[in-house]
Amino acid sequence: MQKLLRIIALISLIAAIISFFIFKINYITYILIGIFIGSGFIYQIRAQGRNRK
């Protein structure tokens, strides 16, 4: 499950970079995707912290 989330995050990151180069004006979407990926990683770290306890 964790590996799947990492793959999805990586794919969305690559897609965000590609879309950023294609639509240089549409940087708001890039920022939103970045926040989405960031929150996903934060959730993952929190889940790992719970598992350790």
N, C-alpha and C positions, 0 to 999 in steps of 0.2 A: 504493500500500500504506500509506504513512504517513498519507495523507488519510483512508483508511478507518479506521485505528486511532484517529485524532483524533475522527472522527464517532462511533465506538463508545463512546469515553471520554465524549464529551459527552452522548450518549443515556443512558448508565448513570449519569452525574452527575445529569441531570434526573430520571431514574427514582428515584434515591436520595433526592433532595430531596422529590419527590412522596410517596414511601413514608414518608419521615420525618414529613411533615405528617399523613399518614393514620394511621400507627402511631407516635405520639410515644413510646410505651413502648419500642418495638423500636429503640432507639438503637444497640445492639451491631451489628446488621446494617448500619446506616448507617456506622458506624466501619469495619467490615470492607470495605464497598464503597469507602469513601474510601481505605483502604490499598491495595486492588486497583487503583484508578485511579492513585494515587500511584506505585505500583511500575511500572505501565504507562508513565507519563510518564518515570520514571527510566530504564527500559529503552530508550525512544525516544531520550533524550538520549545514552545510551551508544552506541547504534547510529549516531547522527549523528557522534559523536566518532571512531568507527572509520572511517567513510566519509571523513572529512577527512584522516586519515593515509594 
